[in-house]
Amino acid sequence: MNTNWKNDRIGSCERGENPTMMAKMKSGFAVIGDHQFLPGYCLLLGYPKSSSLNELPMAARNQYLLDTTLIGDAIIKVCKPLRINYSTLMNLDHYLHTHIEARYDWESDEYKTKPSWFYPKEQRHGLEYEYCEEKYGELKREIVEALEALMAEAY
């Protein structure tokens, strides 16, 4: 699979070239995560690009946070997790984006109460969890369906 779209995730969403894109929201693009070790892992990529949540005017902040929770609600509806974790870090990619992760009761006690990055990288990013349409397309479609219903209600 050609992965050039990963070099410009937001631009590739704009151009319709990003296979992980789920929906254009008022504050950005909802995408399914590159790896589905924790099923339903998604992100909100802020658009237009900004360097932080604090840089946004108040109304845009509110919209971004609403959109983030709508993605979380869609994941809850589809995946039935124990809880949802939200992480807005911007340490590696210097543009506003939020990781939205489902956490599950089936996770080992060693990791269940810690941020997901405590799992060994080779486990979190294992090839068997890499997003591909054949393996995770149905999960993506279900989340998109739930998200579109939630957006219709919220907007």
Summary of the structure (lengths in Angstrom):
residues: 155
radius of gyration: 14.9
end to end distance: 35.3
largest distance: 42.0
contacts: 433
relative contact order: 0.19
helix: 46%
strand: 18%
